[in-house]
Amino acid sequence: YQYSVGGEIFVLKMPVVKVGDLARAVNEIYGFKSKVKKIGKRPGEKMYEEIMTEEESMRAIELSDMYSILPYQSKIENYIKRYNDSQAKIADVRDYSSDDFEPMKYAETLNIVKKAIGGEEH
C-alpha cells in the first residue's frame, strides 16, 4: 500500500510492553544471570507513552494498523478516499496513550523478542 499523500505523520499501532518484561525476556534468551532491578522513574519520566494528543486526533484517520495525523488545513474526507484501507475511518477525538491498553503478557513478549532475533517462538 502507498499511504503517504504528503505531510502526514504516521503512528503505528503497537502492543504495549512492560520494560521489565522486555529485560527479563532478553536475560532469558541470552542466558544472562543478572537480575533486573527496579529503580523507579526519574524526574520528568512518565510511566506511559503519549501516542496522539486530542488536538492531533481532530485531524487524524484511523487505519487498520496505524493512525495518520494529517497536516493542518487538510480535509479528512479527501484523505480517507486516497487510502487503500477498507477500515479507514475518522479517529475518535481524545488523547491517545499507551496507558489506555493492556500490556502484553510475559510469554507474548518473550515470543516477540525471540522472533525479532531470529529464534523460534516459545
Salt bridges, closest charged atoms under 4 A:
GLU28 OE2 - HIS122 NE2 3.89
GLU50 OE2 - LYS46 NZ 3.64
GLU55 OE2 - ARG59 NE 3.27
GLU62 OE2 - LYS13 NZ 2.71
GLU62 OE1 - LYS89 NZ 3.90
ASP100 OD2 - ARG94 NH1 2.99
GLU121 OE2 - LYS115 NZ 3.93
